[in-house]
Amino acid sequence: MRKVLSKKFFQRNTLAVARGLLGKFLVRKIGDKEAFGMITEVEAYNGLSDKASHASRGKTKRNEIMFREGGIWYVYCVYGMYEMLNIVTREKEYPAAILIRGVLVHDAPCKKTNGPGKLTKLFHIERNLNGKPASKKASLWIEDRRSKIGKIFQSPRIGVDYAGVWKYKLWRFYIRT
């Protein structure tokens, strides 16, 4: 059974959504084909006080997508070469998003994307998706396929050493595949 996640799924507590994304499927329509993979790793960025979040310094042109209603894509570039794919959560004006860090690709059981930059290259994700809804209309969405995932692990987020005590938050969620 394939069910596209609705906006309502994303308009909840960010940490609950992050955990809930594990085992769901990221789907990208490219031409007349669909690429998909099971989400295996995510990181949550939650509110203005989260010093690891782009929103910690207030609303800017770059991060204004995070202040919109949950259920839309937040895509940005890091190091001038890697697109990062995030899904916005919560209600309007509460800046929160979840970085999708890893997926297990459908056509090769042992092929797991190694990092969010490789994920976006594999799925042909570019900044033109920034601000678009997570939907079939935008050609990028998330489905619930009733996958069994086993134990969910938590750890500190990766690459946020600048965030002071916020770097220790156990807001990275993953499953072992």
Contacts in CASP RR format, 6 or more apart in sequence:
PFRMAT RR
TARGET T0000
AUTHOR 0000-0000-0000
METHOD contacts of the structure
MODEL  1
MRKVLSKKFFQRNTLAVARGLLGKFLVRKIGDKEAFGMITEVEAYNGLSD
KASHASRGKTKRNEIMFREGGIWYVYCVYGMYEMLNIVTREKEYPAAILI
RGVLVHDAPCKKTNGPGKLTKLFHIERNLNGKPASKKASLWIEDRRSKIG
KIFQSPRIGVDYAGVWKYKLWRFYIRT
1 144 0 8 1.000
1 145 0 8 1.000
1 146 0 8 1.000
2 25 0 8 1.000
2 143 0 8 1.000
2 144 0 8 1.000
2 145 0 8 1.000
3 143 0 8 1.000
3 144 0 8 1.000
3 145 0 8 1.000
4 135 0 8 1.000
4 136 0 8 1.000
4 141 0 8 1.000
4 142 0 8 1.000
4 143 0 8 1.000
5 24 0 8 1.000
5 134 0 8 1.000
5 141 0 8 1.000
5 142 0 8 1.000
5 143 0 8 1.000
5 144 0 8 1.000
7 69 0 8 1.000
7 70 0 8 1.000
7 71 0 8 1.000
7 133 0 8 1.000
7 134 0 8 1.000
9 17 0 8 1.000
9 71 0 8 1.000
10 17 0 8 1.000
10 70 0 8 1.000
10 71 0 8 1.000
10 87 0 8 1.000
10 88 0 8 1.000
10 89 0 8 1.000
10 90 0 8 1.000
10 134 0 8 1.000
11 69 0 8 1.000
11 70 0 8 1.000
11 71 0 8 1.000
11 89 0 8 1.000
11 90 0 8 1.000
11 91 0 8 1.000
12 89 0 8 1.000
12 90 0 8 1.000
13 89 0 8 1.000
13 90 0 8 1.000
14 44 0 8 1.000
14 45 0 8 1.000
14 46 0 8 1.000
14 47 0 8 1.000
14 89 0 8 1.000
14 90 0 8 1.000
14 96 0 8 1.000
14 97 0 8 1.000
14 98 0 8 1.000
15 44 0 8 1.000
15 46 0 8 1.000
15 171 0 8 1.000
17 44 0 8 1.000
17 87 0 8 1.000
17 89 0 8 1.000
17 98 0 8 1.000
18 42 0 8 1.000
18 43 0 8 1.000
18 44 0 8 1.000
18 98 0 8 1.000
18 171 0 8 1.000
18 173 0 8 1.000
19 152 0 8 1.000
19 173 0 8 1.000
21 39 0 8 1.000
21 42 0 8 1.000
21 87 0 8 1.000
21 98 0 8 1.000
21 100 0 8 1.000
21 142 0 8 1.000
21 173 0 8 1.000
22 39 0 8 1.000
22 40 0 8 1.000
22 41 0 8 1.000
22 42 0 8 1.000
22 149 0 8 1.000
22 152 0 8 1.000
22 173 0 8 1.000
22 174 0 8 1.000
22 175 0 8 1.000
23 38 0 8 1.000
23 39 0 8 1.000
23 40 0 8 1.000
23 147 0 8 1.000
23 149 0 8 1.000
23 175 0 8 1.000
24 38 0 8 1.000
24 39 0 8 1.000
24 142 0 8 1.000
24 143 0 8 1.000
24 144 0 8 1.000
24 145 0 8 1.000
24 147 0 8 1.000
25 36 0 8 1.000
25 37 0 8 1.000
25 38 0 8 1.000
25 39 0 8 1.000
25 106 0 8 1.000
25 142 0 8 1.000
25 143 0 8 1.000
25 144 0 8 1.000
25 145 0 8 1.000
25 147 0 8 1.000
26 36 0 8 1.000
26 37 0 8 1.000
26 39 0 8 1.000
26 100 0 8 1.000
26 103 0 8 1.000
26 123 0 8 1.000
26 140 0 8 1.000
26 142 0 8 1.000
27 34 0 8 1.000
27 35 0 8 1.000
27 36 0 8 1.000
27 37 0 8 1.000
27 140 0 8 1.000
27 141 0 8 1.000
27 142 0 8 1.000
27 143 0 8 1.000
28 34 0 8 1.000
28 35 0 8 1.000
28 36 0 8 1.000
28 123 0 8 1.000
28 124 0 8 1.000
28 125 0 8 1.000
28 139 0 8 1.000
28 140 0 8 1.000
29 136 0 8 1.000
29 139 0 8 1.000
29 140 0 8 1.000
30 124 0 8 1.000
30 139 0 8 1.000
35 105 0 8 1.000
35 106 0 8 1.000
35 122 0 8 1.000
35 123 0 8 1.000
35 124 0 8 1.000
36 106 0 8 1.000
36 143 0 8 1.000
37 103 0 8 1.000
37 104 0 8 1.000
37 105 0 8 1.000
37 106 0 8 1.000
38 103 0 8 1.000
38 104 0 8 1.000
38 106 0 8 1.000
38 145 0 8 1.000
38 147 0 8 1.000
38 177 0 8 1.000
39 100 0 8 1.000
39 102 0 8 1.000
39 103 0 8 1.000
39 142 0 8 1.000
40 102 0 8 1.000
40 103 0 8 1.000
40 104 0 8 1.000
40 112 0 8 1.000
40 174 0 8 1.000
40 175 0 8 1.000
40 177 0 8 1.000
41 100 0 8 1.000
41 101 0 8 1.000
41 102 0 8 1.000
41 115 0 8 1.000
41 172 0 8 1.000
41 173 0 8 1.000
41 174 0 8 1.000
41 175 0 8 1.000
42 98 0 8 1.000
42 99 0 8 1.000
42 100 0 8 1.000
42 101 0 8 1.000
42 102 0 8 1.000
42 172 0 8 1.000
42 173 0 8 1.000
42 174 0 8 1.000
43 98 0 8 1.000
43 99 0 8 1.000
43 101 0 8 1.000
43 157 0 8 1.000
43 158 0 8 1.000
43 171 0 8 1.000
43 172 0 8 1.000
43 173 0 8 1.000
44 96 0 8 1.000
44 98 0 8 1.000
44 171 0 8 1.000
44 172 0 8 1.000
44 173 0 8 1.000
45 52 0 8 1.000
45 53 0 8 1.000
45 54 0 8 1.000
45 55 0 8 1.000
45 66 0 8 1.000
45 86 0 8 1.000
45 96 0 8 1.000
45 97 0 8 1.000
45 98 0 8 1.000
45 99 0 8 1.000
45 171 0 8 1.000
46 53 0 8 1.000
46 96 0 8 1.000
46 171 0 8 1.000
47 53 0 8 1.000
47 55 0 8 1.000
47 56 0 8 1.000
47 94 0 8 1.000
47 95 0 8 1.000
47 96 0 8 1.000
48 55 0 8 1.000
48 56 0 8 1.000
48 58 0 8 1.000
48 95 0 8 1.000
49 56 0 8 1.000
50 56 0 8 1.000
50 163 0 8 1.000
50 166 0 8 1.000
50 169 0 8 1.000
51 162 0 8 1.000
51 163 0 8 1.000
51 164 0 8 1.000
51 165 0 8 1.000
51 166 0 8 1.000
52 157 0 8 1.000
52 160 0 8 1.000
52 162 0 8 1.000
52 163 0 8 1.000
52 166 0 8 1.000
52 167 0 8 1.000
52 169 0 8 1.000
53 66 0 8 1.000
53 95 0 8 1.000
53 96 0 8 1.000
53 97 0 8 1.000
54 60 0 8 1.000
54 62 0 8 1.000
54 63 0 8 1.000
54 66 0 8 1.000
54 76 0 8 1.000
54 95 0 8 1.000
55 63 0 8 1.000
55 66 0 8 1.000
55 67 0 8 1.000
55 95 0 8 1.000
55 96 0 8 1.000
58 95 0 8 1.000
59 67 0 8 1.000
59 95 0 8 1.000
62 76 0 8 1.000
63 74 0 8 1.000
63 95 0 8 1.000
65 72 0 8 1.000
65 73 0 8 1.000
65 74 0 8 1.000
65 88 0 8 1.000
65 97 0 8 1.000
65 130 0 8 1.000
65 131 0 8 1.000
66 74 0 8 1.000
66 88 0 8 1.000
66 95 0 8 1.000
66 96 0 8 1.000
66 97 0 8 1.000
67 92 0 8 1.000
67 93 0 8 1.000
67 94 0 8 1.000
67 95 0 8 1.000
68 88 0 8 1.000
68 92 0 8 1.000
68 131 0 8 1.000
69 88 0 8 1.000
69 91 0 8 1.000
69 92 0 8 1.000
70 87 0 8 1.000
70 88 0 8 1.000
70 89 0 8 1.000
70 90 0 8 1.000
70 91 0 8 1.000
70 92 0 8 1.000
71 87 0 8 1.000
71 88 0 8 1.000
71 89 0 8 1.000
71 133 0 8 1.000
71 134 0 8 1.000
72 87 0 8 1.000
72 88 0 8 1.000
72 131 0 8 1.000
72 132 0 8 1.000
72 133 0 8 1.000
72 134 0 8 1.000
73 85 0 8 1.000
73 86 0 8 1.000
73 87 0 8 1.000
73 88 0 8 1.000
73 129 0 8 1.000
73 130 0 8 1.000
73 131 0 8 1.000
73 132 0 8 1.000
73 133 0 8 1.000
73 134 0 8 1.000
73 138 0 8 1.000
73 140 0 8 1.000
74 86 0 8 1.000
74 87 0 8 1.000
74 88 0 8 1.000
74 97 0 8 1.000
74 130 0 8 1.000
74 131 0 8 1.000
75 83 0 8 1.000
75 84 0 8 1.000
75 85 0 8 1.000
75 86 0 8 1.000
75 120 0 8 1.000
75 125 0 8 1.000
75 126 0 8 1.000
75 127 0 8 1.000
75 129 0 8 1.000
75 130 0 8 1.000
75 131 0 8 1.000
76 83 0 8 1.000
76 84 0 8 1.000
76 86 0 8 1.000
76 127 0 8 1.000
76 130 0 8 1.000
77 83 0 8 1.000
77 84 0 8 1.000
77 127 0 8 1.000
78 84 0 8 1.000
82 116 0 8 1.000
82 117 0 8 1.000
82 120 0 8 1.000
83 117 0 8 1.000
83 120 0 8 1.000
83 121 0 8 1.000
83 125 0 8 1.000
83 126 0 8 1.000
83 127 0 8 1.000
84 99 0 8 1.000
84 116 0 8 1.000
84 117 0 8 1.000
84 120 0 8 1.000
85 99 0 8 1.000
85 100 0 8 1.000
85 116 0 8 1.000
85 119 0 8 1.000
85 120 0 8 1.000
85 123 0 8 1.000
85 125 0 8 1.000
85 129 0 8 1.000
86 97 0 8 1.000
86 98 0 8 1.000
86 99 0 8 1.000
86 100 0 8 1.000
87 97 0 8 1.000
87 98 0 8 1.000
87 100 0 8 1.000
87 134 0 8 1.000
87 142 0 8 1.000
88 96 0 8 1.000
88 97 0 8 1.000
88 131 0 8 1.000
89 96 0 8 1.000
89 97 0 8 1.000
89 98 0 8 1.000
90 96 0 8 1.000
99 116 0 8 1.000
100 116 0 8 1.000
100 119 0 8 1.000
101 115 0 8 1.000
101 116 0 8 1.000
101 119 0 8 1.000
101 158 0 8 1.000
101 172 0 8 1.000
101 174 0 8 1.000
102 112 0 8 1.000
102 113 0 8 1.000
102 114 0 8 1.000
102 115 0 8 1.000
102 116 0 8 1.000
102 119 0 8 1.000
103 112 0 8 1.000
103 113 0 8 1.000
103 119 0 8 1.000
104 111 0 8 1.000
104 112 0 8 1.000
104 177 0 8 1.000
105 111 0 8 1.000
105 112 0 8 1.000
105 113 0 8 1.000
105 122 0 8 1.000
112 177 0 8 1.000
113 119 0 8 1.000
113 122 0 8 1.000
119 125 0 8 1.000
120 126 0 8 1.000
123 140 0 8 1.000
125 140 0 8 1.000
129 138 0 8 1.000
129 140 0 8 1.000
132 138 0 8 1.000
132 140 0 8 1.000
134 140 0 8 1.000
134 141 0 8 1.000
134 142 0 8 1.000
135 141 0 8 1.000
149 175 0 8 1.000
150 175 0 8 1.000
151 175 0 8 1.000
151 176 0 8 1.000
152 173 0 8 1.000
152 174 0 8 1.000
152 175 0 8 1.000
153 173 0 8 1.000
153 174 0 8 1.000
153 175 0 8 1.000
153 176 0 8 1.000
154 170 0 8 1.000
154 171 0 8 1.000
154 172 0 8 1.000
154 173 0 8 1.000
155 170 0 8 1.000
155 172 0 8 1.000
155 174 0 8 1.000
156 167 0 8 1.000
156 168 0 8 1.000
156 169 0 8 1.000
156 170 0 8 1.000
156 171 0 8 1.000
156 172 0 8 1.000
157 167 0 8 1.000
157 169 0 8 1.000
157 171 0 8 1.000
157 172 0 8 1.000
158 172 0 8 1.000
159 167 0 8 1.000
160 166 0 8 1.000
160 167 0 8 1.000
161 167 0 8 1.000
END
